[in-house]
Amino acid sequence: MDAANEVIQTQGRTPRNEWWDEECRQHIKKKNEARSKWLQQNTRASQETYKKLRIEANVLIRWKKKAWLNNKILQIEHNHKRNDARKFFQEVKTFKPQQTILPTTCKDTSGNIISQIDEVLARWKEYFQKFLSVSVTPE
């Protein structure tokens, strides 16, 4: 294992949230310690301490995340202004939501569940034709 670790070397985990740092970790650790103390000694003072630390941690985390997001947006704008298309689209892609899965079932007019895709599509077509059709009366 030592030889393998020397030759191959392990790669560190890429951080899921780039804005999460040691300061956030410390605030959460303090908050968790205060919570365990409050659960062990159910007093008003320990409860107030926990509430205060929880609010501070949430405010800090919210602030860090907003600052990171603003910095990321400025970076995207900078890439766009420089006409650096590759970096621009790579950065924009990080904000793209994951692929959404469309429902494959629905109910027909009598309330029965339909699971065949062609029947589901026909039902949606019928539904939207009913509600989006506009009858125009001549004047």
Secondary structure, DSSP 8 states (H G I E B T S, - for coil): -HHHHHHH-------SSTT--HHHHHHHHHHHHHHHHHHHS--HHHHHHHHHHHHHHHHHHHHHHHHHHHHHHHHHHHHHHTT-HHHHHHHHHTTS---------EE-TTS-EE--HHHHHHHHHHHHHHHH-------
